[in-house]
Amino acid sequence: MAVGRSGSARTTGASPVPAFAGRERELAVLLSAARSRPSVVLVEGPAGIGKSRLIAVASAELAADGVRVLTGHCHPLREPLAYGPVIEALRDAADRLPRPGGAPGPAGPTGAPGALGASAGWLAELLPELADRLPLPPHPATGPVPARHQVVQAVRTVLEAVSPAVLVIDDVHWADEATRELLLLLGRDLPGDAALLLAYRAEDVPGRGPLLGTAFRRPPDTSGAELTLGPLTEQDVAAMARSVLGPTAATPALTRALYSRSEGLALVAEEDLLTLRDHPGALPGGVPRSLRELFAERADRLPPTAAALVDAAAVLEVPAGEGLLADTVGLEPAPAAEALTSALTAGVLRELGPDRYGFTHALARRAHYDNIPGPERTRLHRRALAALWRLPNPPLVQIAHHTRRLGDTGAWLEHALAAADQAVEVGDQGMAAALLHEILEEPRLPSALHARAALSLARIAWDTTEYTRTIATLRRIVAGPGLPSAARGEIRLDLGLMLLNQAADPSGEAEIERAVDELVDDRPELAARAMSVLAMWETSRFSAAEQRAWIERAQATVADSGDRAARASVTANRITLMASMGIPGTDGELAALPREDPDPEVVRHTARALANAAEVGICLGQDERAARHTEESLALAEHHHAHALIVHCRSYRLLLSWTAGEWSDWEERYAAFRADYLDEPLAVDDLLATVQGITAAARGRSARAVERFGRVLARDPEHKNVNALGAAAGLARVQLARGDAEEAWRTVTDYLPLLPRKEQWVYAWDLVPAAVEIALHRDDPAGAEDLVARHLAGIEGTDAPGARAEALACRGLVLRAQDPVGAAAESDRARLLWSAVGRPYHAALAGEQTARALAGPHDERAAALLTGSVEVHERLGATRDAARCLRLLRDLGQDRTRPRGRAGYGDRLSPREQQVGRLLADGASNKDIAEALFLSPRTVEQHVARVLRKLDCTRDEVRGRAI
């Protein structure tokens, strides 16, 4: 007699399990998406609605197609294991991985897998049973668990090797934070022949937000689907009933009763049908709509030993091995095996993995648990606790759970804290954070444990992507009573750093300042770190003199300290502060920093100092040095797994490519970069948005430019940031071009006070040149000259090529009216200096300024400079700047030679029409186009009409199109 999947004997004329009904459309959508790889499929629905059954049916069909289905499960109560559900799923890939020595594993239906990339070796620590199948990693990890970006790459490599594949993770609402982040990053960059299928309950997702966080966006080349399962209909339940009971027994009255009991919940309907199959007539009308009686009835039919084993499984809560179940109820191996077989045959328990047994569904376990009398539950929790302690590696999370169920708050706190420490050790910060949050919510938490838990949570804050809850918890803790001053200070410091770095909240500065006073007596090294952070922050909260005082105090605090990492941190921040003020000699200090050290934290501070110097170098016009520092910092950061520095260095590469004139695909490269790091808050976001705005303005897309500049300036209007100087200058120039000199002046004067306060005259982001030009436009030459003099005094003796070039340009502007020859000389020096820095766009603008100073009829020198500027602008796509220079050439009678006659473009857009079309696509009005291209309104009307006719669309339809 064959045994069906449910564990019961097959009978003639009836199915061992109810038919799959009511989900045909969802199954078709799921399969279509899973077959259109790469794809990300989300299946959402409440408990018992049928998600697991839908996925099981889909998995069977995909497997029949030759697709490898790798399945992992999340559990509400688990032991620390970073990325546990994904690791569980990958174990099923062993037979498809290449054999040691490079030989492939067994060929799947689509052929043998290819060679396994070296990055898969990073999984050896997490998958020791597959270590013989995995290559050596590119370089060893520094901790017990590889860095998160390494794990993502390793998982991707394995999926690619076993493709076609579908990675299925069930009950993702119970996933730890590390796993959710892994799934988020994997979903953004799946192998070409792989799919990700996630099932979850929306009501149980932490924070009730999106499953993978607000940062997740399915990439353009990745297909997918989002399914929400609703209740079954009465017709669906009737089809299920006919498949199990036969058409005669499945009467309309019975199916109505089944539907009424289940309310369309698939699990309840299935369990009722299995009971009726085995015991016809066992379902009288009027039964309460709950599972408790259903499972009590089924358990009542079990032998006493099997019922006891089921009780133990309900109390243990997570899938357990036969030995643990037997130990919990005190059974010897032979009777325990017989009892477990009875429970499996009756369908009360099921095998969930090798030597892992549990209930068919969480609802079933809860229903059975609730049916156990209270005194018996307490006794079983005590026995389970004793049995867990007897295991070779006692599972601390489960032990903590049972002590809490027993009402022993003290023991629960002790074991939960130990479990949190264990989770940190194995790299499972998500589990650690969840435990610590739970502990800190305990109202009777002793003060010593409160401080310990709060400190533990603060110390792992950097490794969490869901930082909002942690920030709220830490704020509540530091505002409450009972913490020792030093502990409060350490927690407050981490809170302040999270606010600044992860939440982009300037209130973090005030928290760090308060932390200094709380730390300075008992934790001087930590206090020095806080001081040095305040010394280098870019907002207007502290003046340059105050920043110098902070760094000097920090240096004095750690001068005699044996904490080398603390000294390295203060040194890195001191060099950053010096570099930001253009003080010469920082390159020599950077060169003296250690690149190798027994303490990796010391080297990470070197990498940070180099990265900071790169960012500052871009702002000061030290482009060659900035590029060198970027690459060296990136190499150190990758070697020491400093993920945040890696992201920042890659952003500096983008900025440097823009300054070097690599504009053609810059927006696409920037979009790809941000798609990779959507959830990464970057201090240089202001600079990246600023260059987007400058580019848009240069191309005549003023609306886009204003939006980009405005986004930067709105970020922190109270404590202005020096990284917003370029945005202020850019917005003011757009306002001036629109004829609103007064508004432009208000924009620049809002930020000019930041320059003397922060001693940032050296920052070459066009604020001073823009202010000088606007002042002259407002007929205020005295104000312009005063600003030029203060700028020159502010950069005297500094190492700031960009600021020197701007100072020369400003001198050229103020001299133009009285001394055109002198003005041209100063502007041309600026052009040459920008060329030496390696910035063609800035050099072209300076060349145009020189030509304007020389402007006169048939001036060959002016014409040559303008022609060179036009060529640069056209190569960069700076349409507006090119048009302005061409107009000046025409005014000089030096228009570039054009061939006789008009070029015939037929239905193709001419170069001018392409310019007009791009502006139309950006939403520009005719007036905007006229201003951008220096054309008359009538000429613009003609161009617009021809563009729309050739593109065969309306003005609304052209918006957003690529032209």
Secondary structure as UniProt FT lines:
FT   TURN            5..6
FT   TURN            12..13
FT   HELIX           24..35
FT   STRAND          39..44
FT   TURN            47..48
FT   HELIX           51..64
FT   TURN            65..66
FT   STRAND          68..73
FT   TURN            82..83
FT   HELIX           84..90
FT   HELIX           91..96
FT   HELIX           100..102
FT   TURN            109..110
FT   HELIX           118..123
FT   TURN            124..126
FT   HELIX           128..133
FT   HELIX           148..162
FT   STRAND          165..170
FT   HELIX           172..174
FT   HELIX           177..188
FT   TURN            192..193
FT   STRAND          194..200
FT   HELIX           202..204
FT   HELIX           206..208
FT   TURN            211..212
FT   TURN            214..215
FT   TURN            220..221
FT   STRAND          223..228
FT   HELIX           234..245
FT   TURN            247..249
FT   HELIX           252..262
FT   TURN            263..264
FT   HELIX           266..278
FT   TURN            280..281
FT   TURN            285..286
FT   HELIX           292..300
FT   HELIX           304..316
FT   HELIX           322..329
FT   HELIX           333..345
FT   TURN            346..347
FT   STRAND          349..353
FT   TURN            354..355
FT   STRAND          356..359
FT   HELIX           362..371
FT   HELIX           374..389
FT   HELIX           396..405
FT   TURN            406..407
FT   HELIX           409..425
FT   TURN            426..427
FT   HELIX           429..440
FT   TURN            443..444
FT   HELIX           447..459
FT   HELIX           461..463
FT   HELIX           467..479
FT   HELIX           485..501
FT   HELIX           507..519
FT   TURN            520..522
FT   HELIX           524..536
FT   TURN            540..541
FT   HELIX           544..558
FT   TURN            559..560
FT   HELIX           564..580
FT   TURN            581..582
FT   TURN            584..585
FT   HELIX           586..592
FT   HELIX           600..620
FT   HELIX           623..639
FT   TURN            640..641
FT   HELIX           643..659
FT   TURN            660..661
FT   TURN            664..665
FT   HELIX           666..676
FT   TURN            677..679
FT   TURN            683..684
FT   HELIX           685..698
FT   TURN            699..700
FT   HELIX           702..713
FT   HELIX           722..724
FT   HELIX           725..737
FT   TURN            738..739
FT   HELIX           741..751
FT   TURN            752..753
FT   HELIX           754..758
FT   TURN            761..762
FT   HELIX           767..777
FT   TURN            778..779
FT   HELIX           781..795
FT   TURN            796..797
FT   HELIX           801..815
FT   TURN            816..818
FT   HELIX           820..837
FT   HELIX           840..854
FT   TURN            857..858
FT   HELIX           860..876
FT   HELIX           879..891
FT   TURN            892..893
FT   TURN            906..907
FT   HELIX           911..921
FT   TURN            922..923
FT   HELIX           926..933
FT   HELIX           937..951
FT   HELIX           955..958
FT   TURN            959..960
//
